[in-house]
Amino acid sequence: MPSYVHRVPGALAPYVRSCVGYDYRLAPEAAHHGLPSTDITVIIAFDEPLDCSWLDGAQRARYDTLLAGLHNRPSLIRTHGHQHGIQLSVTPLGVRALFGAPAGAFAQVLVDGDDDSRIPADLQRRLQDIPWRDRFRLVDEHLLRRIDPAGASIRPELARAWHLLGTHPGAIRVKDVAGEVGLSRRQLLTTFRHEFGVTPTQARRLARFDAAQQLLKTGWQAAEVAARVGYADQPHLNREWRALAGITPSQMLDDFPVVQDDLP
């Protein structure tokens, strides 16, 4: 199941954390769990629309382009034996700069991304039958044209709070973050949720989950990961994983795609 990691141009780096192309051949009954993250996910599907819902079946639809906002439950992608497309991980700042709205506008929902204010349908069609290098180039060009410097800003105290919660997810308290950025805890809760669509506590939870994923993918043992990122113990990590991912850590690793450096 190869995937191809594209390095985005420097001008996009604050807005797009990663860009991955993939072409998976799978068993027809195979399903993929879309895991919660501190990034907003945009998927541009090729060949066939993406058959996606939340794990419980809610909001099931077929998407040529999907935008999934910040969420604290897994999505489910029914592969039908083939998945082919590009997946972008967009930062909250990138949602403002590229799509003209705060991340909170898309929180906890799956929405069509093929909108002229996001990824136009004609771009999705142009990407279908061209080499990977050309696909990535066209996506870069589209996103670079979309950057709105005037809209690419988040209130400094909220940006700082997001950074603190993401950098120290297992060690910092929301009360301390509020004091660090000069807001009351109530002010932080209200303004943070409006900007990002999740509470500070939920953001810290997502950041800890992200950190745990990265360590597991690099070969750390689950007990070591739990201690490193601030879970009380390995059983706590496992319970949290089932709540957020709907699968176990070992199942997540089995689903981790093979990355190829060289484009075909």
C-alpha positions as a printed Julia matrix, in Angstrom:
264×3 Matrix{Float64}:
   0.0    0.0     0.0
   2.34   2.78   -1.14
   1.95   6.41   -0.24
   4.03   9.35   -1.41
   5.0   12.19    0.92
   5.21  15.57   -0.78
   7.2   18.38    0.78
   5.08  21.51    0.52
   6.71  24.82   -0.46
   8.03  26.95    2.37
   5.31  29.56    1.85
   2.7   26.89    2.64
   4.5   25.39    5.63
   2.62  27.41    8.31
  -0.67  26.33    6.8
  -0.23  22.77    5.53
   1.58  20.36    7.82
   1.67  17.45    5.4
   0.61  16.4     1.92
   0.46  12.69    1.1
  -0.58  10.94   -2.08
  -1.78   7.34   -1.86
  -2.97   4.49   -4.07
  -4.12   1.51   -2.01
  -5.4   -1.83   -3.27
  -7.26  -3.6    -0.49
  -9.79  -6.3     0.24
 -13.25  -5.06   -0.82
 -14.52  -5.23    2.77
 -11.55  -3.31    4.2
 -12.29  -0.13    6.13
  -9.95   2.6     7.34
 -10.31   4.53   10.59
  -9.78   8.27   10.27
  -8.16   9.24   13.55
  -8.66  12.48   15.47
  -5.84  14.97   15.16
  -4.82  18.53   15.92
  -4.99  19.19   12.17
  -7.94  19.62    9.84
  -8.03  16.91    7.17
  -8.72  17.55    3.49
  -8.93  14.54    1.17
  -9.13  14.85   -2.62
 -10.38  11.52   -3.98
  -9.49  10.08   -7.38
 -11.3    7.42   -9.42
 -14.24   7.02   -7.02
 -15.73   9.29   -4.34
 -14.74   8.67   -0.74
 -17.39   6.7     1.2
 -17.06   8.21    4.65
 -19.03   8.6     7.88
 -18.41   8.73   11.6
 -17.76   5.34   13.17
 -21.41   5.03   14.22
 -22.57   5.64   10.63
 -23.67   9.25   11.14
 -23.19  11.74    8.28
 -22.41   8.99    5.8
 -21.96  10.36    2.28
 -19.73  10.07   -0.76
 -17.24  12.88   -1.22
 -15.1   13.83   -4.22
 -13.33  16.13   -1.78
 -13.76  15.84    1.98
 -13.01  18.37    4.71
 -13.03  16.95    8.25
 -12.72  19.52   11.02
 -11.2   18.94   14.44
 -13.04  16.05   16.08
 -12.72  13.72   19.05
 -14.2   10.56   17.54
 -13.04   8.35   14.67
 -14.41   8.46   11.16
 -14.82   5.36    9.03
 -13.82   5.16    5.38
 -15.22   2.17    3.48
 -12.56   1.43    0.89
 -14.47  -0.88   -1.5
 -11.07  -2.33   -2.35
  -9.36   0.79   -3.69
  -8.39   4.14   -2.23
  -6.63   6.72   -4.41
  -6.12  10.39   -3.68
  -4.28  13.14   -1.84
  -4.61  13.89    1.87
  -3.69  17.28    3.32
  -3.23  18.03    7.01
  -4.14  21.71    7.43
  -3.3   23.69   10.55
  -5.93  25.89   12.24
  -4.03  28.91   10.91
  -4.19  27.32    7.46
  -7.97  27.03    7.64
  -8.14  30.79    8.14
  -5.55  31.58    5.47
  -6.79  29.16    2.82
 -10.51  28.78    3.48
 -11.39  32.13    5.05
 -12.9   30.85    8.3
 -11.76  29.77   11.77
 -11.24  26.07   12.35
 -14.24  26.23   14.67
 -16.51  26.63   11.63
 -15.78  23.02   10.65
 -15.41  21.3    14.02
 -16.97  17.88   14.55
 -18.38  17.71   11.0
 -17.62  16.11    7.65
 -18.32  18.51    4.79
 -17.9   18.66    1.03
 -14.56  20.25    0.28
 -15.26  20.73   -3.44
 -16.36  24.29   -3.1
 -14.89  27.26   -4.97
 -13.8   28.67   -1.6
 -11.86  25.43   -0.82
 -10.96  22.87   -3.51
 -12.91  23.59   -6.72
 -14.49  20.63   -8.48
 -12.64  21.43  -11.7
  -9.29  21.09   -9.88
 -10.35  17.71   -8.47
 -11.18  16.57  -12.01
  -7.88  17.88  -13.45
  -5.92  15.84  -10.9
  -7.43  12.5   -11.92
  -5.23  11.19  -14.73
  -1.89  12.99  -14.5
   1.44  11.97  -12.91
   1.92  12.43   -9.17
   4.46  15.22   -9.59
   1.95  17.23  -11.63
  -0.78  16.55   -9.11
   1.29  17.91   -6.26
   2.36  20.91   -8.33
  -1.24  21.84   -9.17
  -2.34  21.48   -5.54
   0.58  23.66   -4.39
  -0.24  26.32   -6.99
  -3.9   26.38   -6.02
  -3.18  26.7    -2.3
  -0.5   29.36   -2.81
  -3.0   31.46   -4.78
  -5.54  31.07   -2.0
  -3.38  32.42    0.84
  -5.03  35.49    2.29
  -2.47  37.31    4.48
  -5.19  39.49    5.98
  -7.14  36.44    7.1
  -4.11  34.44    8.2
  -4.1   35.49   11.81
  -5.32  34.12   15.1
  -5.51  36.25   18.24
  -2.01  36.07   19.78
  -3.24  34.81   23.15
  -5.18  31.98   21.46
  -2.28  31.06   19.21
  -0.05  30.93   22.29
  -2.57  28.78   24.17
  -2.77  26.36   21.23
   1.02  26.14   21.13
   1.32  25.48   24.88
  -1.35  22.78   24.87
   0.23  21.11   21.86
   3.8   21.27   23.13
   3.14  20.06   26.7
  -0.05  17.98   26.44
   0.76  15.65   29.32
   2.17  18.2    31.75
   0.33  21.51   31.51
  -2.99  22.44   33.13
  -5.61  24.54   31.39
  -5.64  26.87   34.41
  -1.93  27.51   33.93
  -2.37  28.13   30.2
  -5.04  30.74   30.92
  -2.7   32.51   33.31
   0.19  32.33   30.85
  -1.81  34.03   28.07
  -3.5   36.62   30.3
  -7.09  35.36   30.18
  -9.44  34.03   32.81
 -10.23  30.35   32.48
 -13.78  31.23   31.35
 -12.51  33.72   28.75
 -10.06  31.15   27.43
 -12.76  28.49   27.18
 -15.17  30.75   25.26
 -12.71  32.3    22.82
 -10.72  29.11   22.3
 -13.79  27.05   21.46
 -15.0   29.7    18.99
 -11.64  29.77   17.2
 -10.81  26.07   17.16
 -14.12  24.29   17.71
 -12.8   22.3    20.67
 -12.19  23.22   24.3
  -8.65  23.63   25.69
  -9.06  20.3    27.49
 -10.08  18.59   24.25
  -7.18  20.21   22.38
  -4.74  18.91   25.01
  -6.29  15.45   24.66
  -5.86  15.52   20.87
  -2.26  16.72   21.18
  -1.42  13.91   23.58
  -3.03  11.4    21.21
  -0.99  12.84   18.31
   2.23  12.58   20.33
   1.48   8.99   21.29
   0.83   8.05   17.66
   4.16   9.44   16.51
   6.11   7.59   19.19
   4.35   4.29   18.5
   5.06   4.63   14.77
   8.77   5.06   15.49
   8.93   1.83   17.51
   8.33   2.87   21.12
   6.57   0.35   23.35
   3.09   1.26   24.58
   4.1    1.41   28.25
   6.97   3.76   27.42
   4.67   5.95   25.32
   2.12   6.17   28.12
   4.75   7.4    30.56
   6.32   9.81   28.08
   3.18  11.66   26.97
   1.33  11.77   30.28
  -1.12   8.87   30.4
  -1.47   7.41   33.89
  -0.45   3.96   32.64
  -0.7    1.68   29.62
  -4.31   0.57   30.32
  -5.29   4.26   30.41
  -3.6    4.75   27.04
  -5.46   1.73   25.63
  -8.83   2.99   26.89
  -8.19   6.43   25.46
  -7.16   4.87   22.15
 -10.4    2.93   21.87
 -12.41   6.05   22.7
 -10.66   8.29   20.17
  -9.68   5.81   17.46
 -12.12   2.93   17.74
  -9.14   0.56   17.35
  -6.18  -0.53   19.45
  -2.67   0.9    19.08
  -1.49  -2.34   17.42
  -4.36  -2.18   14.91
  -3.36   1.39   14.1
   0.2    0.28   13.4
  -1.06  -2.49   11.1
  -2.98   0.17    9.16
   0.05   2.47    8.84
   0.9    2.74    5.11
   4.23   2.07    3.46
   5.88   5.35    2.47
   7.82   5.6    -0.79
  10.28   8.4    -1.37
  10.34   8.12   -5.14
   7.29   9.12   -7.15
   6.26   6.81   -9.99
